[in-house]
Amino acid sequence: RTISPDIDEKSIRDDDPHKMVVAISEAKTSKVLQILSTEQEVSLAESPDFIVCGDQVILFGDQVREKPTTEAQAKEHLQSYGRESVPAVCVCGITVTNLRTKQSKSGVETATVHWKSIPDDVAVALIAKGDVMYCAGSFVVEDELLQPYIDKIEGDIECVQGLPLTLTKNLLTAVNTESS
């Protein structure tokens, strides 16, 4: 099941984007734990064994890009990719908690997207679709409109999409094998 932690991510800052995404994923975990603790009479079958929370930012040169706050910002983000010879580095922080043992582990994975220039009409069409407004760095890499403008991806596509599977599996294994 999915529980939205609804935290104020903007209040959690760090100059190091790797530390920031972990701090945000850990804050989301704390909020989910708080939500779960207030639920009444959850049956054992419905009670989760693990919590997986994550956050992603895009490092573009010296800029840390989160979800765009306006359509103009999304357009600026999209059109800067490829125009500048700077890749977009996707920085994902994941926190996994075993609710039975109370063990928790966090980690970071990165993947890099190298872009070709994204034309104005493509940026406008992506913004009109709306998905980019909910994504760090203003892009949804799997969108067919963006496919022709991806030069190459270094790292796992799942990291670019915001949930690095290898890291998540490794963290699940780590919290599942530790004793309390």
Disulfide bonds with the S-S distance in Angstrom:
none
